[in-house]
């Protein structure tokens, strides 16, 4: 079985301690083995097969947030300790920024988690990866060295995936950097020990377009949360036809 990066670092101590714990008791040794096995189970990273079309869930877990924020819709998935915690790209796209926001470590299922530590992974809203989401209204045109005009993305309404730390999740591990190109369902990062992942859709998407509801269980990289072709002329490379 494949494990997320860093998984063995957390599991190695209790696994190595298990034989030495026999000096004290069999129960202590078994407890160390169980703890080590649980840590590895937490960091498991199974393969996933995205469907032929649609925007997919970024995480395993339960839909805990579904709300409108201005002109955009936010979908949040809460992951408990039993879920796989490897995060996947919900759609194909070019990563434009990976920003860390310090914050608290409230339980990821609570309303207070909106103020928790986060990592925002922002995607381009135009180009080959997100055709149909269109160029942003706030984009600016500059001249490059050849005298040609190039478009600079300044839109705050671009789609993004936000990795949110929980009460026990003190570390967020993004796998991507600005400039990377991701395919739908590709690994994007992981969060250690309990957390939440949000997708903020562009203004083209309405709440009624979302294909899942609050409380529904979803699987990262496989459960469709937005059908292909929904939204205002929404077309995304990777959705398929």
C-alpha positions as CSV (number, residue, x, y, z in Angstrom):
1,X,0.0,0.0,0.0
2,X,1.2,3.5,-0.8
3,X,1.4,6.1,2.0
4,X,1.5,9.9,1.9
5,X,4.9,11.5,2.4
6,X,5.8,11.8,6.1
7,X,3.6,8.9,7.2
8,X,6.5,6.7,8.2
9,X,8.0,9.5,10.2
10,X,5.0,9.5,12.5
11,X,4.7,5.7,12.6
12,X,8.3,4.7,13.1
13,X,8.6,5.7,16.7
14,X,5.7,3.5,18.1
15,X,6.7,0.6,15.8
16,X,10.3,0.7,16.9
17,X,9.2,1.0,20.5
18,X,7.0,-2.1,20.4
19,X,9.7,-4.7,20.9
20,X,11.3,-2.8,23.7
21,X,7.9,-2.3,25.4
22,X,7.9,-6.1,25.9
23,X,10.3,-5.5,28.8
24,X,7.4,-3.9,30.6
25,X,4.4,-5.8,29.4
26,X,2.8,-7.5,26.4
27,X,0.0,-5.0,26.5
28,X,2.3,-2.0,26.2
29,X,4.0,-3.7,23.2
30,X,0.7,-4.4,21.5
31,X,-0.5,-0.8,22.2
32,X,2.6,0.6,20.4
33,X,2.0,-1.7,17.4
34,X,-1.6,-0.6,17.2
35,X,-0.6,3.1,17.4
36,X,1.9,2.6,14.6
37,X,-0.6,0.7,12.5
38,X,-3.2,3.3,13.0
39,X,-0.8,6.1,11.9
40,X,0.0,4.2,8.7
41,X,-3.7,3.6,8.1
42,X,-4.3,7.4,8.5
43,X,-1.6,8.2,5.9
44,X,-2.7,5.6,3.4
45,X,-2.8,6.8,-0.2
46,X,-4.9,4.5,-2.4
47,X,-5.2,5.0,-6.1
48,X,-8.4,6.6,-7.5
49,X,-10.0,6.5,-10.9
50,X,-11.8,9.8,-11.8
51,X,-15.0,9.5,-13.8
52,X,-15.1,10.5,-17.4
53,X,-16.7,13.8,-16.7
54,X,-17.5,16.2,-13.9
55,X,-15.8,18.1,-11.2
56,X,-14.8,15.7,-8.5
57,X,-14.6,15.9,-4.7
58,X,-11.2,17.0,-3.4
59,X,-11.4,14.8,-0.3
60,X,-12.9,11.8,1.3
61,X,-15.4,12.6,4.0
62,X,-18.8,14.3,4.5
63,X,-20.0,17.5,3.0
64,X,-20.1,19.9,5.9
65,X,-20.3,23.2,4.1
66,X,-22.4,24.3,1.1
67,X,-23.1,28.0,1.0
68,X,-23.0,31.1,-1.2
69,X,-20.3,33.7,-0.6
70,X,-21.1,36.8,-2.6
71,X,-21.2,35.6,-6.3
72,X,-19.4,32.3,-5.5
73,X,-20.3,28.9,-4.0
74,X,-18.2,27.2,-1.4
75,X,-18.3,23.4,-0.9
76,X,-16.5,22.0,2.2
77,X,-15.7,18.4,3.0
78,X,-14.9,17.4,6.5
79,X,-12.5,14.4,7.0
80,X,-12.6,12.4,10.2
81,X,-9.7,10.3,11.4
82,X,-10.9,7.2,9.5
83,X,-10.9,9.0,6.1
84,X,-8.0,9.1,3.6
85,X,-6.4,12.5,4.0
86,X,-4.7,12.9,0.6
87,X,-6.3,15.8,-1.3
88,X,-6.9,15.6,-5.0
89,X,-7.5,18.3,-7.6
90,X,-11.2,18.6,-8.4
91,X,-10.6,19.8,-11.9
92,X,-7.7,20.2,-14.3
93,X,-6.0,23.6,-14.1
94,X,-2.9,25.8,-13.8
95,X,-1.9,26.6,-10.3
96,X,-1.4,30.4,-10.0
97,X,-0.7,30.7,-6.3
98,X,-0.2,28.6,-3.1
99,X,-0.7,30.8,-0.1
100,X,-0.4,30.0,3.6
101,X,-2.7,31.7,6.1
102,X,-1.9,31.3,9.8
103,X,-4.8,30.8,12.2
104,X,-6.3,28.8,15.0
105,X,-6.8,25.1,15.3
106,X,-10.5,24.7,16.0
107,X,-12.3,21.4,15.3
108,X,-12.6,21.2,11.5
109,X,-16.3,20.4,11.7
110,X,-17.2,23.6,13.6
111,X,-18.1,27.0,12.3
112,X,-15.0,28.4,14.0
113,X,-12.9,26.4,11.6
114,X,-13.3,29.2,9.1
115,X,-10.6,31.0,11.2
116,X,-8.2,28.0,11.2
117,X,-4.8,27.8,9.6
118,X,-5.2,27.3,5.8
119,X,-3.3,26.8,2.6
120,X,-5.1,28.3,-0.5
121,X,-4.3,26.7,-3.9
122,X,-5.6,29.1,-6.6
123,X,-6.2,28.2,-10.2
124,X,-6.2,30.1,-13.4
125,X,-9.6,31.1,-14.8
126,X,-8.7,31.2,-18.4
127,X,-6.4,29.3,-20.8
128,X,-6.3,25.6,-21.7
129,X,-7.2,24.4,-18.3
130,X,-10.4,26.2,-17.6
131,X,-12.0,27.1,-20.9
132,X,-15.4,28.6,-20.5
133,X,-14.7,30.1,-17.1
134,X,-13.5,33.1,-19.0
135,X,-10.9,35.8,-18.4
136,X,-11.4,37.6,-15.2
137,X,-13.0,41.0,-15.1
138,X,-10.1,42.3,-13.1
139,X,-7.4,41.1,-15.4
140,X,-4.9,43.6,-16.7
141,X,-2.9,43.6,-20.0
142,X,0.8,44.3,-20.1
143,X,3.4,44.3,-22.8
144,X,6.1,41.6,-22.8
145,X,9.5,42.0,-24.2
146,X,8.3,41.4,-27.7
147,X,5.7,44.2,-27.5
148,X,2.8,41.7,-27.4
149,X,0.1,42.0,-24.8
150,X,-0.1,39.4,-22.1
151,X,-2.9,39.0,-19.6
152,X,-2.2,39.1,-15.8
153,X,-4.6,37.4,-13.5
154,X,-5.9,39.7,-10.7
155,X,-9.4,38.3,-10.3
156,X,-10.4,37.4,-6.8
157,X,-13.2,35.2,-8.1
158,X,-11.0,32.5,-9.5
159,X,-11.6,28.9,-8.4
160,X,-9.5,27.7,-5.5
161,X,-9.0,24.7,-3.2
162,X,-8.4,25.5,0.5
163,X,-6.8,23.0,2.8
164,X,-7.9,23.7,6.4
165,X,-6.1,22.4,9.5
166,X,-8.2,21.0,12.4
167,X,-7.9,20.7,16.1
168,X,-5.2,18.0,15.8
169,X,-4.1,18.7,12.3
170,X,-1.1,20.9,12.9
171,X,0.6,20.4,9.5
172,X,-0.6,21.0,6.0
173,X,1.5,19.6,3.2
174,X,0.8,20.9,-0.3
175,X,2.5,19.0,-3.1
176,X,2.2,21.8,-5.7
177,X,3.7,25.2,-6.5
178,X,2.6,28.2,-8.6
179,X,3.1,27.3,-12.2
180,X,2.3,23.6,-11.9
181,X,-0.3,22.1,-14.1
182,X,-2.7,19.6,-12.5
183,X,-5.0,17.0,-14.1
184,X,-8.4,16.3,-12.6
185,X,-8.0,13.8,-9.7
186,X,-4.2,14.4,-9.4
187,X,-2.8,14.5,-5.9
188,X,-2.6,18.0,-4.5
189,X,-1.4,17.6,-0.9
190,X,-2.4,16.1,2.4
191,X,-3.2,17.3,6.0
192,X,-2.0,15.4,9.0
193,X,-4.6,14.2,11.5
194,X,-8.1,15.5,10.8
195,X,-9.1,18.5,8.7
196,X,-11.4,20.1,6.1
197,X,-11.0,20.9,2.4
198,X,-13.1,23.6,0.6
199,X,-13.6,24.2,-3.1
200,X,-14.6,27.8,-4.0
201,X,-16.2,27.8,-7.4
202,X,-16.2,30.7,-9.9
203,X,-19.3,32.9,-10.2
204,X,-20.5,30.9,-13.2
205,X,-21.6,28.1,-10.8
206,X,-24.8,28.4,-8.8
207,X,-25.6,26.5,-5.6
208,X,-28.3,24.5,-7.5
209,X,-25.6,23.3,-9.9
210,X,-23.8,21.4,-7.1
211,X,-24.5,17.6,-7.4
212,X,-24.1,16.8,-3.7
213,X,-25.9,17.9,-0.6
214,X,-25.0,18.6,3.1
215,X,-24.2,15.5,5.0
216,X,-23.5,13.4,1.9
217,X,-20.4,11.2,1.9
218,X,-17.9,11.7,-0.9
219,X,-14.7,10.1,-2.2
220,X,-11.7,12.1,-3.4
221,X,-11.1,12.0,-7.1
222,X,-14.2,9.9,-7.8
223,X,-17.5,11.5,-6.5
224,X,-18.9,14.1,-8.9
225,X,-19.7,17.3,-7.1
226,X,-20.5,19.3,-10.3
227,X,-21.7,17.8,-13.5
228,X,-20.1,18.6,-16.8
229,X,-21.7,21.5,-18.6
230,X,-23.5,23.1,-15.6
231,X,-23.0,26.7,-14.8
232,X,-23.0,29.6,-17.3
233,X,-21.4,28.0,-20.3
234,X,-19.1,26.1,-18.0
235,X,-16.4,24.2,-19.8
236,X,-13.3,22.8,-18.1
237,X,-10.6,20.7,-19.6
238,X,-10.6,17.4,-17.9
239,X,-14.4,17.2,-17.5
240,X,-14.7,15.2,-20.7
241,X,-17.7,15.1,-23.0
